[in-house]
Amino acid sequence: PVNFADIEGAAERNKDCVRRTPCLRARFIREPLRNGPTMLKLESLQVTGSFKVRGANNAILQLDDDTRRRGVVTASGGNHGIAVAYAAHASKCDAVIYLPENAPSDKAERSRAWGAEVVVAGAGWDEAQAQALEHAKRHGLSYIHPFADRAVIAGQGTIAREMLKQSPEIDVIVAGIGGGGLISGIALAAKAIKPK
């Protein structure tokens, strides 16, 4: 299982490659979520435009030098692929990003802009992932899962760590749930830092 020490390690590894994004008070909300101030963590200001870079970068930085030199592969609907492409570029390793046919074309372009090879395969993410896993096995590459990976979860947990350092008065965190990596990391960090 992922623990808070993993999140602390991710924060240290990510400090030179991932932005510490602001946590701003939302003053102009028509219907506040509750009484009291509402804070927004602006992960849209990350170097890749989403929180995904926190997990992808942490995962790649935990690979040993020989493994990293061989390269990485992932399957993504878009933002995780861009994050892996950036993290691979920052670590000077090759990346192959498998995107499904229904992924927006700009996601492929942004991954390529970071130097990744992009393969469009399969109608949906499950098919793209199956081909990415086969590619990883065939070429001896590390597969970076977008959410079911300890290093990715720990990287995403750095969001709550930052939030609670920036605004210790926060008592409720609302986070999206897709595959579960983001909410897992955030919940783990929040519970460790502020158990109530």
N, C-alpha and C positions, 0 to 999 in steps of 0.2 A: 504493500500500500504506500501511497504518497504521504509524506509527513511534512510538518512545517520546516524542518531542516532542509528538505528538498526545495521548498519555495525560497528560503533564504539563499541557498546555493544558486538557484536560478537568477535571483536578483543580482547577485555578485557577477555571475557569468554574463548577464545581459547588459550590465551597466554601460558598456562602451558601444553597444550596437542597437539598443532599443531606447526609445525616448521615454522619459518620465513625463507622462502627460498630465495636464492640469485637471484638477477637480474643482469645478466652478459652481457657484450657487446659481440656480436657475430662478431668476426674479420675474421673468415674464411668461409665466405659465398660466393659462386660463383656469385650469382646475388642478391645483397642487395635489400630490399624492396623499398628503396628510398634513396635519397642523405642523408648523415649523418649516424650516428651510429644506429645499430639495437640492441635492448636489448632483452634478453630472460629470462623469469621468470621460474626458474627450479622447477616446482611443482612435477616433477618426483622424487625429493628428499624428498617429504613429507613422513611421517612415514608409510603411506599405499601405497605410490607410485603414488598418484594422488591428485588433488585439492579437490576431493570429501569429504575428511575428514574435511575440513573447515566447510561445511554446516551441515554434519551429527553430528559433535561434538557440534556445536552451537545449533542444534535442540534438542539434548538429554539434554544438560545442561540447557535448558529453561523449561524442564518438572519439575513439583513439585516432591518432594521426594516420595510421595505415588504413583504417576503415573510412575515415573522412576522405582520404586521397582517392579511394575507389569511386566515391560519389554517393549520392542519395537519390531516392525516387519517392514520389508520393502520388496519391490520387486526391483530387480536390474538385469542389464545385467552383472554386475561384480564389477566394481570399487566402486559404491555406497554401495553395500553390504559389501565389505571389510571395507569401511569407517564406516558404522554403527556398524559392528562387533567390530572394534577397539574402537570407541567412547563408545559403551556399556561396553566394558571391562574396559575402563578408568573410567567410572562412576559406575562400579560395578553393572550393571544391565544385565538381560538376553536379548538376541537378537535372533530373528528368521529371516533368510534371505531366501526369495523365489527367486530362479534363474530359468530361462527358460531352457529347454532341450538344446538349442543351445549355452548356456553360456560356455566359456572355463572351463575345469575341474580345472585348477589352481585357478580360482576365488573362487570356492567352497572350495578348500583346504585352501586358505589363509583366508577365512572367518572363517572356523572351527578352524584354528590356533589361532584366537583371542577369541575362546570360544563360537562362535555362533552356533546355530542349523541351518543347511542348508536343505532346502526342494527344490528339483528339481520338478517343476510343470509347465506344459504347453509348447507348442511348441515355443512360443515367449513371450516377456515381458508383453504384454497386458493380456495374460492368467495367467501368474505368478502373476501379480498385482491383478487380480480379486480374486485369491485364498488367497493372502496375506491380502487383505482387509477383506475377510470373516474370516480368522484366527484372525485378530485384533478384529473384532466385537465379535466373539464367545468367545474370552478369555479376553476381556477388555484391550487390549494392544494398545499402541500408534503406529500409522502408520507414518513412516518417509518417505515422498515422495522424490524421488531423485532430483526433480527440481521445482515442483509446491508447494513450501512451503516457507512461509515468512522467517523462521529461516534459511533454507538452502540457499536461495538467499542472505540473509544478510551475511552468512558465506562465500559464494563465493565472495562477494564484497570486503572482506578483501584483496584479491589478488591485486586489483587496488590500494587500500589504501597503501599497502606495496610498490608496484611498484613506486608510486608517491612520497613516502617518501624517497625511496632509490635513485631514479633518477628523480628529479623534472623536468628535461628538456624534459621528454617524452611528445610528442604532438600527437601521434597516438597510439592506442592500438588495436591489432588484437587478437581476441579471437574466439574460436570455438563455434559453435551453435549446440547443440543437442536438448535437451528438452527446453532450454532457461533459466535455472537457473543461469548458469555461466555468460552469456552475460548480463543478467538483473542486477545481482549484480555488475559486473565490470562497466557497463555503468552508473549505479546510483552513484557509488563511484567516478568514474572519473569526471563526470559532477559536483558533489558536490565540489570536491577538486580543479578542474581546468576547469571551465566552458567553456573555449575556446578550 
